[in-house]
């Protein structure tokens, strides 16, 4: 088993495609998403008014996160809305206001609409001359051990994705491609135990997965100043179990699809589907309920949830963490035993 472990470890680092998909791609995702979502300062909304607003209305606008510009011409204000120079335009009339914003702005249209509602509510409150019917106090409730951020949510997902890539595609490469090349047939006539061969293959990929996960973890903390509260023992165990379960997923694909190209294509399609429907990059709650049910079929959903728990990003019941990991571990080992006996014992 030691020889197999060392051999496949060396072969992995000689395979540029494997390195690209399993190590370089997750790191690239981390850097891209990190620089996009890493620093999310409170937005200052650019508001244009025509004509000059009253002192009371100007005070209301300045009490909100706005940068106010006064225009001498309403048409100029509209042009700047279209060009994106300002977010919201306000035409001040004697008996009210007309608000302008770009409805075709996919990113900010809904947010700007809410800001308009906030401006109206704040101005109506100011007209009541300070009379407050009731007071609302807000308190932040954290669902994990750390403050929730977009990047904090993404990093565990990127780690889960790297484990999926390592586990699933390594099994497809070994048992689909090597079977076609006749390598498994030659190995089967040796006294090597099929499951020992499997362990040698899997342990090498698990070691690489563990190193990659820790590298992504510490890199995200160092570059983007994210402070996770991680149980490193649970973190490591979670990675190893996830690697075995993802390898089991690769085993299912190999058992169902005999051709190497077909198996690889199916794996790529499944990989893409799970990215969008397993809560890797965004919460499952934004997926429509009638589609969300399919998310719970994918093992990556539970790998990502468990990873966020051990990193302090989300809260789940501890028994759920234990049971889900045991089920994934058992299913993964069973499938790996089946495929190793089938393709290495079959030709003896």
C-alpha positions as a printed NumPy array, in Angstrom:
array([[  0.   ,   0.   ,   0.   ],
       [  2.893,   2.348,   0.772],
       [  4.285,   1.923,  -2.749],
       [  0.866,   2.67 ,  -4.277],
       [  0.494,   5.705,  -2.012],
       [  3.864,   7.173,  -3.03 ],
       [  3.416,   6.282,  -6.704],
       [  0.016,   7.939,  -7.057],
       [  1.223,  10.961,  -5.109],
       [  4.051,  11.413,  -7.619],
       [  1.693,  10.821, -10.554],
       [ -0.668,  13.472,  -9.257],
       [  2.005,  16.171,  -9.258],
       [  3.031,  15.145, -12.783],
       [ -0.548,  15.567, -14.001],
       [ -1.01 ,  19.244, -14.846],
       [ -4.759,  18.838, -15.354],
       [ -5.204,  17.326, -11.889],
       [ -3.17 ,  20.098, -10.275],
       [ -5.138,  22.742, -12.174],
       [ -8.552,  21.355, -11.25 ],
       [ -7.822,  20.37 ,  -7.652],
       [ -5.418,  23.042,  -6.383],
       [ -5.004,  25.988,  -8.763],
       [ -8.724,  26.446,  -9.556],
       [ -9.872,  26.648,  -5.883],
       [ -7.074,  29.097,  -5.14 ],
       [ -8.073,  31.191,  -8.156],
       [-11.698,  31.212,  -6.933],
       [-10.529,  32.33 ,  -3.49 ],
       [ -8.515,  35.237,  -4.887],
       [-11.231,  36.32 ,  -7.348],
       [-14.078,  36.186,  -4.833],
       [-11.821,  37.551,  -2.115],
       [-10.999,  40.75 ,  -3.962],
       [-14.653,  41.124,  -5.031],
       [-16.291,  40.471,  -1.652],
       [-13.365,  40.872,   0.758],
       [-13.879,  44.523,   1.612],
       [-17.515,  45.484,   1.68 ],
       [-17.686,  48.987,   3.079],
       [-21.082,  50.608,   3.6  ],
       [-22.224,  52.119,   0.324],
       [-22.738,  55.867,   0.031],
       [-25.646,  56.497,  -2.353],
       [-25.284,  59.317,  -4.856],
       [-28.464,  61.388,  -4.846],
       [-29.225,  64.228,  -7.233],
       [-31.93 ,  66.85 ,  -6.539],
       [-33.659,  69.468,  -8.647],
       [-34.168,  72.24 ,  -7.692],
       [-32.396,  73.157,  -4.446],
       [-34.056,  71.187,  -1.588],
       [-35.421,  72.83 ,   1.55 ],
       [-33.204,  72.807,   4.6  ],
       [-35.462,  70.245,   6.312],
       [-35.337,  67.857,   3.348],
       [-31.57 ,  68.347,   2.957],
       [-31.149,  67.501,   6.653],
       [-33.112,  64.284,   6.098],
       [-30.925,  63.315,   3.143],
       [-27.715,  64.021,   5.039],
       [-28.912,  61.863,   7.936],
       [-28.818,  58.89 ,   5.542],
       [-25.742,  57.396,   3.793],
       [-26.055,  59.75 ,   0.827],
       [-23.919,  62.172,  -1.121],
       [-26.213,  64.954,  -2.376],
       [-25.683,  66.906,  -5.605],
       [-27.974,  69.764,  -6.672],
       [-28.781,  70.183, -10.375],
       [-29.868,  73.309, -12.23 ],
       [-31.669,  71.338, -14.944],
       [-33.961,  68.289, -14.618],
       [-32.8  ,  66.909, -17.977],
       [-29.205,  66.958, -16.805],
       [-30.267,  65.003, -13.717],
       [-31.977,  62.38 , -15.914],
       [-28.904,  62.086, -18.127],
       [-26.685,  61.434, -15.132],
       [-29.096,  58.699, -13.98 ],
       [-28.755,  56.997, -17.376],
       [-24.968,  57.336, -17.359],
       [-24.727,  55.923, -13.833],
       [-23.192,  59.068, -12.348],
       [-25.865,  59.15 ,  -9.625],
       [-28.004,  56.37 ,  -8.132],
       [-31.214,  58.283,  -7.423],
       [-32.683,  61.505,  -8.772],
       [-35.298,  63.58 ,  -6.92 ],
       [-37.494,  66.144,  -8.684],
       [-38.797,  68.39 ,  -5.904],
       [-42.244,  69.764,  -6.669],
       [-44.571,  71.998,  -4.672],
       [-46.851,  69.111,  -3.751],
       [-44.487,  66.169,  -3.578],
       [-41.513,  64.466,  -5.149],
       [-40.765,  62.467,  -8.267],
       [-37.999,  59.895,  -7.888],
       [-35.826,  58.591, -10.721],
       [-33.592,  55.513, -10.82 ],
       [-32.366,  53.108, -13.464],
       [-34.728,  50.1  , -13.486],
       [-32.477,  48.279, -15.953],
       [-29.608,  48.195, -13.468],
       [-29.79 ,  44.526, -12.487],
       [-27.35 ,  44.94 ,  -9.617],
       [-28.719,  48.021,  -7.819],
       [-32.293,  48.642,  -9.031],
       [-34.022,  46.889,  -6.116],
       [-31.628,  48.389,  -3.581],
       [-32.208,  51.911,  -4.931],
       [-35.954,  51.342,  -4.73 ],
       [-35.599,  50.476,  -1.043],
       [-33.437,  53.554,  -0.46 ],
       [-36.208,  55.704,  -1.968],
       [-38.637,  54.14 ,   0.49 ],
       [-36.235,  54.94 ,   3.327],
       [-35.965,  58.583,   2.211],
       [-39.763,  58.928,   2.083],
       [-40.182,  57.352,   5.521],
       [-37.469,  59.543,   7.039],
       [-38.996,  62.722,   5.586],
       [-42.509,  61.801,   6.762],
       [-41.111,  61.236,  10.23 ],
       [-39.441,  64.651,  10.194],
       [-42.811,  66.27 ,   9.392],
       [-44.23 ,  64.917,  12.654],
       [-41.993,  67.408,  14.465],
       [-40.154,  64.789,  16.493],
       [-43.266,  63.   ,  17.833],
       [-42.416,  59.278,  18.126],
       [-45.318,  56.881,  18.53 ],
       [-42.968,  54.001,  19.314],
       [-39.256,  53.209,  19.341],
       [-37.648,  50.303,  17.512],
       [-34.414,  48.825,  18.774],
       [-32.429,  46.327,  16.73 ],
       [-29.99 ,  43.688,  17.895],
       [-27.672,  41.605,  15.726],
       [-28.043,  37.845,  16.078],
       [-25.124,  35.77 ,  14.813],
       [-25.933,  32.325,  13.391],
       [-22.34 ,  31.182,  13.882],
       [-19.374,  32.002,  16.074],
       [-18.115,  34.769,  13.774],
       [-19.684,  37.781,  12.115],
       [-21.274,  36.756,   8.839],
       [-19.705,  38.081,   5.629],
       [-19.99 ,  37.046,   1.988],
       [-16.377,  35.904,   1.845],
       [-16.676,  34.125,   5.186],
       [-19.523,  32.128,   3.672],
       [-17.619,  31.425,   0.443],
       [-14.333,  30.098,   1.858],
       [-15.799,  26.884,   3.366],
       [-17.629,  26.357,   0.079],
       [-14.408,  26.716,  -1.926],
       [-12.685,  24.202,   0.371],
       [-15.613,  21.773,  -0.081],
       [-15.396,  22.212,  -3.84 ],
       [-11.685,  21.38 ,  -3.892],
       [-12.382,  18.18 ,  -1.93 ],
       [-15.148,  17.229,  -4.37 ],
       [-12.812,  17.717,  -7.331],
       [ -9.99 ,  15.69 ,  -5.768],
       [-12.187,  12.805,  -4.623],
       [-14.582,  12.362,  -7.514],
       [-12.213,  12.859, -10.449],
       [ -9.388,  10.764,  -8.944],
       [-11.608,   7.664,  -8.798],
       [-12.821,   8.234, -12.344],
       [ -9.235,   8.584, -13.531],
       [ -8.027,   5.416, -11.808],
       [-10.904,   3.025, -12.411],
       [-12.125,   4.314, -15.756],
       [ -8.997,   5.45 , -17.537],
       [ -6.671,   2.812, -16.053],
       [ -9.166,   0.068, -16.826],
       [ -9.251,   1.154, -20.472],
       [ -5.439,   1.17 , -20.631],
       [ -5.3  ,  -2.328, -19.116],
       [ -3.38 ,  -1.235, -16.037],
       [ -5.936,  -2.683, -13.61 ],
       [ -5.856,  -6.006, -15.442],
       [ -2.091,  -6.259, -15.021],
       [ -2.324,  -5.297, -11.344],
       [ -5.03 ,  -7.887, -10.734],
       [ -2.667, -10.803, -11.427],
       [ -0.379,  -9.659,  -8.61 ],
       [ -0.961, -10.713,  -4.978],
       [ -2.05 ,  -7.156,  -4.172],
       [ -5.267,  -6.856,  -2.152],
       [ -7.846,  -4.768,  -4.106],
       [ -8.822,  -2.68 ,  -1.088],
       [ -5.165,  -2.05 ,  -0.187],
       [ -4.713,  -0.694,  -3.703],
       [ -7.761,   1.514,  -3.169],
       [ -6.463,   2.817,   0.167],
       [ -3.119,   3.662,  -1.42 ],
       [ -4.882,   5.722,  -4.08 ],
       [ -7.314,   7.443,  -1.703],
       [ -4.813,   8.263,   1.062],
       [ -2.611,  10.131,  -1.396],
       [ -5.529,  12.275,  -2.563],
       [ -6.723,  12.804,   1.008],
       [ -3.297,  14.117,   1.976],
       [ -3.336,  16.52 ,  -0.969],
       [ -6.9  ,  17.575,  -0.06 ],
       [ -5.885,  18.209,   3.536],
       [ -2.889,  20.338,   2.509],
       [ -4.967,  22.278,  -0.047],
       [ -7.751,  22.943,   2.465],
       [ -5.351,  24.254,   5.103],
       [ -3.566,  26.372,   2.511],
       [ -6.85 ,  27.971,   1.389],
       [ -7.871,  28.44 ,   5.025],
       [ -4.692,  30.217,   6.165],
       [ -4.363,  32.163,   2.908],
       [ -7.879,  33.595,   3.312],
       [ -7.076,  34.655,   6.878],
       [ -3.744,  36.196,   5.895],
       [ -4.826,  38.098,   2.776],
       [ -8.432,  39.02 ,   3.537],
       [ -8.203,  39.258,   7.33 ],
       [-11.019,  36.775,   7.982],
       [-10.966,  35.417,  11.511],
       [-12.586,  31.995,  11.626],
       [-13.175,  30.228,  14.927],
       [-12.248,  26.746,  13.768],
       [-11.998,  23.484,  15.631],
       [ -8.952,  22.235,  13.703],
       [ -9.434,  18.625,  14.799],
       [-13.022,  18.576,  13.538],
       [-11.887,  20.514,  10.486],
       [ -9.34 ,  17.814,   9.591],
       [-11.765,  14.956,  10.284],
       [-14.419,  16.656,   8.202],
       [-12.001,  16.989,   5.257],
       [-10.977,  13.318,   5.401],
       [-14.576,  12.071,   5.606],
       [-15.64 ,  14.429,   2.83 ],
       [-12.787,  13.156,   0.642],
       [-13.891,   9.549,   1.121],
       [-17.553,  10.356,   0.426],
       [-16.67 ,  12.332,  -2.717],
       [-14.549,   9.403,  -3.875],
       [-17.62 ,   7.226,  -3.357],
       [-19.542,   9.586,  -5.617],
       [-16.885,   9.049,  -8.272],
       [-17.285,   5.293,  -7.774],
       [-21.012,   5.524,  -8.536],
       [-20.268,   7.301, -11.818],
       [-17.693,   4.681, -12.829],
       [-20.118,   1.849, -12.018],
       [-22.886,   3.443, -14.096],
       [-20.82 ,   4.619, -17.071],
       [-18.221,   2.291, -18.552],
       [-16.625,   4.604, -21.094],
       [-13.912,   6.925, -19.781],
       [-15.061,   9.943, -21.778],
       [-18.693,   9.464, -20.793],
       [-17.815,   9.098, -17.103],
       [-15.664,  12.236, -17.203],
       [-18.395,  14.238, -18.964],
       [-21.068,  13.103, -16.511],
       [-18.769,  14.02 , -13.603],
       [-18.178,  17.488, -15.073],
       [-21.912,  18.076, -15.499],
       [-22.638,  16.86 , -11.964],
       [-19.816,  19.043, -10.644],
       [-21.359,  22.119, -12.291],
       [-24.878,  21.3  , -11.062],
       [-23.683,  20.846,  -7.48 ],
       [-21.883,  24.192,  -7.553],
       [-25.22 ,  25.96 ,  -8.024],
       [-27.523,  23.684,  -6.022],
       [-25.433,  22.685,  -2.998],
       [-25.081,  26.05 ,  -1.262],
       [-21.396,  26.367,  -2.114],
       [-21.405,  30.005,  -3.214],
       [-24.792,  31.214,  -1.951],
       [-27.348,  30.066,   0.683],
       [-29.881,  27.394,  -0.23 ],
       [-32.657,  29.72 ,   0.947],
       [-32.448,  31.765,  -2.258],
       [-33.286,  28.669,  -4.318],
       [-37.061,  28.229,  -4.939],
       [-38.611,  25.673,  -2.573],
       [-39.782,  23.344,  -5.337],
       [-36.182,  23.104,  -6.624],
       [-34.431,  23.241,  -3.255],
       [-35.539,  19.701,  -2.413],
       [-33.064,  18.387,  -5.008],
       [-30.218,  20.144,  -3.159],
       [-30.553,  17.679,  -0.299],
       [-29.77 ,  14.779,  -2.629],
       [-26.221,  16.003,  -3.256],
       [-23.544,  15.054,  -0.685],
       [-21.744,  18.344,  -1.37 ],
       [-24.643,  20.123,   0.368],
       [-23.819,  18.378,   3.653],
       [-20.064,  18.705,   3.191],
       [-20.425,  22.494,   2.8  ],
       [-22.839,  22.777,   5.762],
       [-20.546,  20.777,   8.031],
       [-17.519,  22.77 ,   6.89 ],
       [-19.229,  26.05 ,   7.766],
       [-20.111,  24.687,  11.188],
       [-16.561,  23.612,  12.099],
       [-15.253,  26.978,  10.849],
       [-17.739,  28.914,  12.998],
       [-19.689,  30.407,  10.086],
       [-23.039,  28.677,  10.62 ],
       [-24.817,  26.761,  13.335],
       [-26.166,  23.238,  12.914],
       [-27.132,  20.654,  15.505],
       [-24.041,  18.737,  16.659],
       [-25.804,  15.357,  16.301],
       [-26.522,  16.269,  12.663],
       [-22.783,  16.809,  12.121],
       [-22.024,  13.372,  13.599],
       [-24.78 ,  11.46 ,  11.797],
       [-24.207,  13.074,   8.404],
       [-20.467,  12.397,   8.577],
       [-21.009,   8.779,   9.638],
       [-23.455,   8.204,   6.791],
       [-21.114,   9.778,   4.226],
       [-18.133,   7.833,   5.593],
       [-20.009,   4.506,   5.552],
       [-21.452,   5.053,   2.072],
       [-18.085,   6.162,   0.691],
       [-16.165,   3.183,   2.088],
       [-18.835,   0.721,   0.915],
       [-18.799,   2.078,  -2.641],
       [-14.992,   2.064,  -2.758],
       [-14.925,  -1.572,  -1.597],
       [-17.465,  -2.523,  -4.265],
       [-15.601,  -0.85 ,  -7.102],
       [-12.171,  -2.156,  -6.032],
       [-13.41 ,  -5.762,  -5.857],
       [-15.361,  -5.454,  -9.088],
       [-12.587,  -4.074, -11.263],
       [ -9.566,  -5.746,  -9.669],
       [-11.087,  -9.07 ,  -8.731],
       [-13.104,  -9.526, -11.89 ],
       [-10.216, -10.437, -14.186],
       [ -8.49 , -12.941, -11.924]])
